[in-house]
Amino acid sequence: MLVYSAVLWFDASRGLDPLLDVVARWLNRKTGDVVPPAAVRKSGELRFRDGSRIETWHTPFGDPALHSIRYTHADREVSGRQWVTEIGLRGPKPAHEIECTVLVTTSEISTRVTAAVRATRPLFVGDLLNVCGPTPRTCGLRLLRLDAANANDFPYLLFDADRQ
């Protein structure tokens, strides 16, 4: 089941390192083990005592630079449910933006799982937004209140060809 999905855009002037550092700190907290920042910068797999695992892939050469991180762990409260958090980073030449995609899903590995999934946003998303400088291209950074003064503008915003 899809729980959370977002596309975030960040200023590329500092490169991918600050983004990867935030993700590595989050993985340290989630796993309760040491996840060295270098581990999320190369391709490989890490398994932990609690059964969770981190799989990473990256392209060492070329443009764009691509990084993918998948963190998989069992639900602590619901037996038979697995959570998967996928993070993708695409960083073109330094003059452009870095695209970060975040996807959180669950998979029920037992037909006996009947508990509802609680929608949630991973904590590292807030950390990324606070630390790494999102660009205006990131949806949802500013809140637009709909009131009588701007109601006539709403259809334009809704059907704007540039809206994704």
GROMACS elastic network, one bead per residue, 0.5 to 0.9 nm:
[ bonds ]
;  ai    aj funct       b0    kb
    1   104     6  0.86487   500
    1   105     6  0.53635   500
    1   106     6  0.51054   500
    1   107     6  0.63622   500
    1   108     6  0.85086   500
    1   117     6  0.82874   500
    2     5     6  0.76457   500
    2   103     6  0.78008   500
    2   104     6  0.63462   500
    2   106     6  0.66809   500
    3   103     6  0.77489   500
    3   104     6  0.53847   500
    3   105     6  0.52139   500
    3   106     6  0.71729   500
    3   117     6  0.77871   500
    3   118     6  0.79087   500
    3   119     6  0.54915   500
    3   120     6  0.67843   500
    3   121     6  0.81598   500
    4   102     6  0.75520   500
    4   103     6  0.56828   500
    4   105     6  0.70144   500
    4   119     6  0.71122   500
    4   120     6  0.67420   500
    4   121     6  0.62321   500
    4   122     6  0.83576   500
    5   101     6  0.75065   500
    5   102     6  0.55505   500
    5   104     6  0.64388   500
    5   105     6  0.88003   500
    5   121     6  0.85983   500
    6   100     6  0.81798   500
    6   101     6  0.57740   500
    6   102     6  0.52831   500
    6   103     6  0.67375   500
    6   139     6  0.86315   500
    7    99     6  0.69801   500
    7   100     6  0.57188   500
    7   102     6  0.64944   500
    7   103     6  0.89614   500
    7   138     6  0.70276   500
    7   139     6  0.78066   500
    8    98     6  0.82562   500
    8    99     6  0.60040   500
    8   100     6  0.50153   500
    8   101     6  0.62454   500
    8   102     6  0.80979   500
    8   125     6  0.89349   500
    8   129     6  0.84960   500
    8   134     6  0.70658   500
    8   135     6  0.82711   500
    8   137     6  0.78663   500
    8   138     6  0.50751   500
    8   139     6  0.73986   500
    9    97     6  0.62245   500
    9    98     6  0.55964   500
    9   100     6  0.60901   500
    9   101     6  0.87164   500
    9   133     6  0.86882   500
    9   134     6  0.55830   500
    9   135     6  0.56540   500
    9   136     6  0.78911   500
    9   137     6  0.62037   500
    9   138     6  0.52408   500
    9   139     6  0.87862   500
   10    13     6  0.89789   500
   10    19     6  0.89600   500
   10    97     6  0.55276   500
   10    98     6  0.50532   500
   10    99     6  0.66181   500
   10   100     6  0.77088   500
   10   128     6  0.89724   500
   10   129     6  0.85616   500
   10   132     6  0.67190   500
   10   133     6  0.58683   500
   10   135     6  0.52510   500
   10   136     6  0.88091   500
   10   137     6  0.85467   500
   10   138     6  0.79921   500
   11    14     6  0.71600   500
   11    15     6  0.79862   500
   11    94     6  0.86827   500
   11    95     6  0.86354   500
   11    96     6  0.72461   500
   11    97     6  0.50838   500
   11    98     6  0.63016   500
   11   132     6  0.76423   500
   11   133     6  0.62750   500
   11   134     6  0.63697   500
   11   135     6  0.60929   500
   12    15     6  0.50433   500
   12    16     6  0.73045   500
   12    91     6  0.71072   500
   12    92     6  0.80390   500
   12    93     6  0.79407   500
   12    94     6  0.53329   500
   12    95     6  0.66384   500
   12    96     6  0.58643   500
   12    98     6  0.54335   500
   13    94     6  0.56322   500
   13    95     6  0.68512   500
   13    96     6  0.80064   500
   13    97     6  0.82353   500
   14    17     6  0.73982   500
   14    18     6  0.72545   500
   14    94     6  0.81627   500
   14   132     6  0.85976   500
   15    18     6  0.71449   500
   15    19     6  0.81922   500
   15    91     6  0.75470   500
   15    94     6  0.70153   500
   15    98     6  0.80036   500
   16    19     6  0.54712   500
   16    20     6  0.62502   500
   16    21     6  0.87077   500
   16    65     6  0.89257   500
   16    89     6  0.79274   500
   16    90     6  0.86818   500
   16    91     6  0.69549   500
   16    98     6  0.76370   500
   17    20     6  0.51022   500
   17    21     6  0.60308   500
   17    22     6  0.87053   500
   17    37     6  0.89939   500
   17    41     6  0.85022   500
   18    21     6  0.50514   500
   18    22     6  0.63615   500
   18    23     6  0.87890   500
   18   128     6  0.85269   500
   18   131     6  0.79290   500
   18   132     6  0.65013   500
   19    22     6  0.52985   500
   19    23     6  0.64350   500
   19    24     6  0.87310   500
   19    89     6  0.86914   500
   19   100     6  0.88974   500
   19   128     6  0.65373   500
   19   131     6  0.84370   500
   19   132     6  0.65663   500
   20    23     6  0.50801   500
   20    24     6  0.60803   500
   20    25     6  0.86727   500
   20    37     6  0.70834   500
   20    38     6  0.89756   500
   20    40     6  0.67340   500
   20    41     6  0.72667   500
   20    89     6  0.89914   500
   21    24     6  0.50441   500
   21    25     6  0.62324   500
   21    26     6  0.86565   500
   21    37     6  0.59341   500
   21    38     6  0.89836   500
   21    40     6  0.85046   500
   22    25     6  0.52404   500
   22    26     6  0.63040   500
   22    27     6  0.87092   500
   22    37     6  0.89716   500
   22   124     6  0.66921   500
   22   125     6  0.89965   500
   22   127     6  0.68077   500
   22   128     6  0.65052   500
   22   131     6  0.81785   500
   22   132     6  0.87375   500
   23    26     6  0.50911   500
   23    27     6  0.61864   500
   23    28     6  0.86616   500
   23    37     6  0.84354   500
   23    40     6  0.81237   500
   23    69     6  0.89991   500
   23    87     6  0.87584   500
   23   124     6  0.63911   500
   23   125     6  0.88616   500
   23   127     6  0.88445   500
   23   128     6  0.82348   500
   24    27     6  0.50502   500
   24    28     6  0.62257   500
   24    29     6  0.88298   500
   24    35     6  0.62393   500
   24    36     6  0.68868   500
   24    37     6  0.53694   500
   24    38     6  0.86703   500
   24    39     6  0.81930   500
   24    40     6  0.67155   500
   25    28     6  0.50272   500
   25    29     6  0.64991   500
   25    30     6  0.87581   500
   25    34     6  0.89918   500
   25    35     6  0.76493   500
   25    36     6  0.86583   500
   25    37     6  0.78713   500
   25   124     6  0.84635   500
   26    29     6  0.52038   500
   26    30     6  0.61837   500
   26    31     6  0.86343   500
   26   123     6  0.74923   500
   26   124     6  0.59051   500
   26   127     6  0.89222   500
   27    31     6  0.58828   500
   27    32     6  0.80563   500
   27    33     6  0.83284   500
   27    34     6  0.83686   500
   27    35     6  0.65630   500
   27    54     6  0.86355   500
   27    71     6  0.81303   500
   27   124     6  0.89591   500
   28    31     6  0.55083   500
   28    32     6  0.57068   500
   28    33     6  0.56788   500
   28    34     6  0.54974   500
   28    35     6  0.53710   500
   28    36     6  0.82898   500
   29    32     6  0.53611   500
   29    33     6  0.75512   500
   29    34     6  0.86488   500
   30    33     6  0.81377   500
   31    34     6  0.78643   500
   31    35     6  0.82012   500
   31    48     6  0.71728   500
   31    49     6  0.87427   500
   31    50     6  0.78050   500
   31    52     6  0.73014   500
   31    53     6  0.86121   500
   31    73     6  0.89302   500
   32    35     6  0.89204   500
   32    48     6  0.89370   500
   33    48     6  0.75490   500
   33    49     6  0.87715   500
   35    38     6  0.82866   500
   35    39     6  0.66761   500
   35    40     6  0.81603   500
   35    46     6  0.86366   500
   36    39     6  0.53765   500
   36    40     6  0.75417   500
   37    40     6  0.57361   500
   37    41     6  0.69270   500
   38    41     6  0.51184   500
   38    42     6  0.68567   500
   39    42     6  0.58855   500
   39    43     6  0.78383   500
   39    44     6  0.76114   500
   39    45     6  0.85459   500
   39    46     6  0.83455   500
   39    56     6  0.79322   500
   40    43     6  0.75203   500
   40    44     6  0.83587   500
   40    54     6  0.86940   500
   40    55     6  0.85048   500
   40    56     6  0.61298   500
   40    57     6  0.82369   500
   40    58     6  0.88073   500
   40    67     6  0.83741   500
   40    68     6  0.85505   500
   40    69     6  0.70924   500
   41    56     6  0.77503   500
   41    57     6  0.81301   500
   41    58     6  0.71014   500
   41    67     6  0.75134   500
   42    56     6  0.66305   500
   42    57     6  0.63662   500
   42    58     6  0.59344   500
   42    59     6  0.83656   500
   42    60     6  0.80934   500
   42    67     6  0.83523   500
   43    55     6  0.75350   500
   43    58     6  0.56101   500
   43    59     6  0.83363   500
   43    67     6  0.86852   500
   43    68     6  0.87301   500
   44    54     6  0.82346   500
   44    55     6  0.58927   500
   44    56     6  0.52789   500
   44    57     6  0.65949   500
   45    53     6  0.70758   500
   45    54     6  0.55851   500
   45    56     6  0.62563   500
   45    57     6  0.89173   500
   46    52     6  0.85707   500
   46    53     6  0.55172   500
   46    54     6  0.51521   500
   46    55     6  0.65677   500
   46    56     6  0.87086   500
   47    50     6  0.84857   500
   47    51     6  0.67203   500
   47    52     6  0.60596   500
   47    54     6  0.65746   500
   47    55     6  0.87832   500
   48    51     6  0.55168   500
   48    52     6  0.54790   500
   48    53     6  0.60405   500
   48    54     6  0.86065   500
   49    52     6  0.73600   500
   50    53     6  0.88150   500
   50    73     6  0.81680   500
   50    74     6  0.85382   500
   51    72     6  0.87173   500
   51    73     6  0.67563   500
   51    74     6  0.75105   500
   52    71     6  0.73382   500
   52    72     6  0.55373   500
   52    74     6  0.69128   500
   53    70     6  0.80844   500
   53    71     6  0.58551   500
   53    72     6  0.54652   500
   53    73     6  0.67221   500
   54    69     6  0.69395   500
   54    70     6  0.56012   500
   54    72     6  0.65405   500
   55    68     6  0.81072   500
   55    69     6  0.57683   500
   55    70     6  0.51302   500
   55    71     6  0.66128   500
   55    72     6  0.84943   500
   56    67     6  0.73896   500
   56    68     6  0.55898   500
   56    70     6  0.64172   500
   56    71     6  0.88308   500
   57    66     6  0.80622   500
   57    67     6  0.57932   500
   57    68     6  0.51259   500
   57    69     6  0.66132   500
   57    70     6  0.89341   500
   58    65     6  0.75643   500
   58    66     6  0.54127   500
   58    68     6  0.62296   500
   58    69     6  0.87559   500
   59    62     6  0.73014   500
   59    64     6  0.85731   500
   59    65     6  0.60004   500
   59    66     6  0.54263   500
   59    67     6  0.67670   500
   60    65     6  0.72298   500
   60    66     6  0.82116   500
   61    64     6  0.84263   500
   61    65     6  0.69720   500
   62    65     6  0.62258   500
   62    66     6  0.89271   500
   63    66     6  0.82782   500
   63    91     6  0.77223   500
   63    92     6  0.57084   500
   63    93     6  0.68613   500
   64    90     6  0.62038   500
   64    91     6  0.54554   500
   64    93     6  0.69931   500
   65    89     6  0.78908   500
   65    90     6  0.56852   500
   65    91     6  0.50559   500
   65    92     6  0.61681   500
   65    93     6  0.85302   500
   66    88     6  0.74323   500
   66    89     6  0.56835   500
   66    91     6  0.65336   500
   66    92     6  0.87119   500
   67    87     6  0.80649   500
   67    88     6  0.57349   500
   67    90     6  0.65873   500
   67    91     6  0.86159   500
   68    86     6  0.72373   500
   68    87     6  0.56904   500
   68    89     6  0.63351   500
   68    90     6  0.88336   500
   69    85     6  0.80584   500
   69    86     6  0.56986   500
   69    87     6  0.51043   500
   69    88     6  0.64815   500
   69    89     6  0.87430   500
   70    84     6  0.68188   500
   70    85     6  0.56627   500
   70    87     6  0.64209   500
   70    88     6  0.87460   500
   71    83     6  0.81036   500
   71    84     6  0.57267   500
   71    85     6  0.51558   500
   71    86     6  0.64879   500
   71    87     6  0.86063   500
   72    82     6  0.70285   500
   72    83     6  0.57050   500
   72    85     6  0.64897   500
   72    86     6  0.86738   500
   73    76     6  0.87406   500
   73    81     6  0.88727   500
   73    82     6  0.57570   500
   73    83     6  0.54360   500
   73    84     6  0.67240   500
   73    85     6  0.88914   500
   74    77     6  0.88080   500
   74    78     6  0.82940   500
   74    79     6  0.77458   500
   74    80     6  0.76121   500
   74    81     6  0.60798   500
   74    83     6  0.60564   500
   74    84     6  0.88686   500
   75    78     6  0.54559   500
   75    79     6  0.66334   500
   75    80     6  0.76283   500
   75    81     6  0.54988   500
   75    82     6  0.55781   500
   75    83     6  0.64390   500
   75   106     6  0.89849   500
   76    79     6  0.74163   500
   76    81     6  0.87880   500
   77    81     6  0.88488   500
   78    81     6  0.59690   500
   78    82     6  0.88136   500
   78   113     6  0.73927   500
   78   114     6  0.89801   500
   78   115     6  0.71540   500
   79    82     6  0.85452   500
   79   108     6  0.89582   500
   79   110     6  0.83957   500
   79   112     6  0.89570   500
   79   113     6  0.73111   500
   80   107     6  0.84457   500
   80   108     6  0.57638   500
   80   109     6  0.52196   500
   80   110     6  0.52290   500
   80   111     6  0.83337   500
   80   112     6  0.77510   500
   80   113     6  0.62961   500
   81   106     6  0.66968   500
   81   107     6  0.58150   500
   81   109     6  0.60352   500
   81   110     6  0.74504   500
   81   113     6  0.70842   500
   82   105     6  0.84294   500
   82   106     6  0.54786   500
   82   107     6  0.52663   500
   82   108     6  0.62787   500
   82   109     6  0.73285   500
   83   104     6  0.72221   500
   83   105     6  0.59388   500
   83   107     6  0.66132   500
   83   108     6  0.89123   500
   84   103     6  0.80262   500
   84   104     6  0.56894   500
   84   105     6  0.53033   500
   84   106     6  0.60524   500
   84   107     6  0.79605   500
   85   102     6  0.72602   500
   85   103     6  0.57726   500
   85   105     6  0.66057   500
   85   106     6  0.87977   500
   85   122     6  0.83642   500
   86   101     6  0.78977   500
   86   102     6  0.57816   500
   86   103     6  0.51280   500
   86   104     6  0.63842   500
   86   105     6  0.85326   500
   87   100     6  0.69993   500
   87   101     6  0.56628   500
   87   103     6  0.65997   500
   87   104     6  0.88706   500
   88    99     6  0.79086   500
   88   100     6  0.55474   500
   88   101     6  0.50273   500
   88   102     6  0.66323   500
   88   103     6  0.87359   500
   89    98     6  0.69069   500
   89    99     6  0.57125   500
   89   101     6  0.66088   500
   90    97     6  0.87560   500
   90    98     6  0.57109   500
   90    99     6  0.51651   500
   90   100     6  0.65913   500
   90   101     6  0.87495   500
   91    94     6  0.77343   500
   91    96     6  0.78662   500
   91    97     6  0.68745   500
   91    99     6  0.65163   500
   91   100     6  0.87137   500
   92    95     6  0.79246   500
   92    96     6  0.62516   500
   92    97     6  0.71195   500
   92    98     6  0.67641   500
   92    99     6  0.87999   500
   93    96     6  0.59249   500
   93    97     6  0.83301   500
   94    97     6  0.75600   500
   94    98     6  0.87216   500
   97   135     6  0.78373   500
  102   122     6  0.88349   500
  102   125     6  0.82373   500
  104   120     6  0.86751   500
  104   121     6  0.81525   500
  104   122     6  0.80726   500
  106   117     6  0.81306   500
  107   110     6  0.89624   500
  108   111     6  0.72044   500
  108   112     6  0.86727   500
  108   113     6  0.65263   500
  109   112     6  0.87814   500
  109   113     6  0.80687   500
  110   113     6  0.58827   500
  111   114     6  0.79151   500
  113   116     6  0.86760   500
  120   123     6  0.89342   500
  121   124     6  0.84847   500
  121   125     6  0.71771   500
  121   126     6  0.85701   500
  122   125     6  0.57890   500
  122   126     6  0.78278   500
  123   126     6  0.57601   500
  123   127     6  0.67604   500
  123   128     6  0.89686   500
  124   128     6  0.59944   500
  124   129     6  0.85431   500
  125   128     6  0.50740   500
  125   129     6  0.62837   500
  125   130     6  0.86653   500
  126   129     6  0.51044   500
  126   130     6  0.61392   500
  126   131     6  0.85398   500
  127   130     6  0.50819   500
  127   131     6  0.58706   500
  127   132     6  0.79329   500
  128   131     6  0.53295   500
  128   132     6  0.53204   500
  128   133     6  0.76706   500
  128   134     6  0.79957   500
  129   132     6  0.58670   500
  129   133     6  0.61308   500
  129   134     6  0.58318   500
  129   141     6  0.89665   500
  130   133     6  0.66969   500
  130   134     6  0.81977   500
  131   134     6  0.87058   500
  134   137     6  0.79445   500
  134   138     6  0.65577   500
  134   141     6  0.83619   500
  135   138     6  0.59133   500
  135   141     6  0.88610   500
  136   139     6  0.75383   500
  136   141     6  0.73071   500
  136   142     6  0.88187   500
  137   141     6  0.88124   500
  138   141     6  0.64121   500
  139   142     6  0.79335   500
  139   164     6  0.89576   500
  140   143     6  0.66262   500
  145   150     6  0.84150   500
  146   149     6  0.80116   500
  146   150     6  0.63150   500
  146   151     6  0.61406   500
  146   154     6  0.77078   500
  147   150     6  0.57303   500
  147   151     6  0.58015   500
  148   151     6  0.52666   500
  148   152     6  0.80122   500
  149   152     6  0.76734   500
  149   153     6  0.87960   500
  150   153     6  0.53852   500
  150   154     6  0.67696   500
  151   154     6  0.52943   500
  151   155     6  0.80559   500
  152   155     6  0.68610   500
  152   156     6  0.80834   500
  153   156     6  0.54581   500
  153   157     6  0.65660   500
  153   158     6  0.88266   500
  154   157     6  0.51765   500
  154   158     6  0.60739   500
  154   159     6  0.86685   500
  155   159     6  0.60374   500
  155   160     6  0.81914   500
  156   159     6  0.54347   500
  156   160     6  0.56989   500
  157   160     6  0.52099   500
  157   161     6  0.89807   500
  157   163     6  0.78283   500
  158   161     6  0.89281   500
  158   163     6  0.76707   500
  159   162     6  0.86374   500
  159   163     6  0.74095   500
  160   163     6  0.54244   500
  160   164     6  0.88936   500
  161   164     6  0.81148   500
